Amino acid sequence: MPQVIDVNPTDLIATRAENVAPRRTAASGGADVVDLANTIRPKRARITPDS
């Protein structure tokens, strides 16, 4: 196949990098942290026979 333009794939890829500030977490702000493992999980149902 004949080339229409005189470039190769590496000429078409432009790379750019910049430094990004780290994200702040909720724990670093002094906010109360909730333990999601204990609050979201449902409790097991207790099935009792009708007497």
Secondary structure, DSSP 4 states (H G I P E B T S, - for coil): ---SSS--HHHH--------PPPPPTGGGTPPPP-HHHHTSPPPP------
